[in-house]
Amino acid sequence: MILNRRQFLGGAAAAGAVLALPRLALGDARRAAAQKILVFLHLNGGNDGLNTVIPYKNPRYRTLRPGLAISTGQVRKIGDKLGLHPGLNGFEALWKRDRLAIVNGVGYPKPDYSHFRSTEIWFTAEPEKTPTYGWIGRALDGSKSDAPLRAVALQKEQPLSLANATPGIVTMTDFRRFRVPSGLEGASDLYKRYGDMAEARGEVGRAGAQALEVAGKIAALRPAGGPFYANIGRDLRMAISLLKADLGLDCVQLSMGGYDTHSNQTPSHQRLLSQLGNNLNNFQTEIEKAGLGDKIVTVVMSEFGRRANENLSGGTDHGSAGPVFVIGKGVNNGFHGEYPSLDDLDNYNFKYTTDFRRVYASVLKHAYRMDPKPILGDFEPLELFA
């Protein structure tokens, strides 16, 4: 049997992260010119959507939140009825540059209020099934690429969203993990000699030589410079370096924690949203400076929102629907989807108005240039892109 490059790298167990690189480009065109890279950011803990995108003219908002409501004078008014949290000056800047689509009321039927289960649902896009492969992982399985690396998660464990049937995904927290271990310095020459041979040995040789080459490129990277801040800032700097390296990536996934604001929400939410907005505005600026603005789309989601009413601890409890943000050049800047009613709540939880799979369908159709139905089912894509 001839060993192909996917089988070789999928089964390679040597050299730690180095030979975890799954498949290699052997001179093929790796991606269609129009295809984009998805940067997928999870706000871990359940972001309070009502204090993120604020219906500042609705008197019911202040009735439900006598202590947590943002004063009208502080709201960043980007619409006649809706505005942003005062910490989101970075998002306001993106909005003014036509780089921000805000999807309101995003959720799914029969919402689950467990962090673990709701994250599974968002990451697999299969609420009715036992978790298997992730929605991005299925998309990667359904698209052709010989790139050495399909997706990177900048965290310690692989997120379920990237789980797939074929190899092509790694996790990392430090580029230096990809340094070739001592004892393998001569492996490259050995692989190159085998690469000139026929059949299985040639396939193994060519794949191995390029695996070490790609690992060397990653090991030589350093987080990009720029005006980035605590929490998610370092991961965005790493993401920029990966994107600039032109590895043929389809996706970079990140996570930002701290959004489970059951108590004393006002200062923590201010800090989190300020970091989020400023860092993502700077990220978009830096990738455009690098000439990558037309190649990248960023999606920001959370596993659920918070309840419409505040609790007795100065915070909010697990809720249902919330906003999703789509950032990049070519987005249809503006509000999408209906804002959930504050007068028609389900035990103080919002009734979703936009199924999250419609957001994903729009991203798959636009970013990956693929039919989203085999991945997500029959969900009509939103008009999020021009």
Helices and strands as residue ranges (DSSP letters): H 5-11, G 18-20, E 37-43, E 53-54, H 59-64, E 76-77, E 83-84, H 89-96, E 100-107, H 115-124, H 135-141, E 151-153, G 160-162, E 169-171, G 175-178, H 187-195, H 199-219, H 233-244, E 251-256, H 265-289, G 293-295, E 296-302, E 322-327, E 334-336, E 354-355, H 356-367, H 373-376
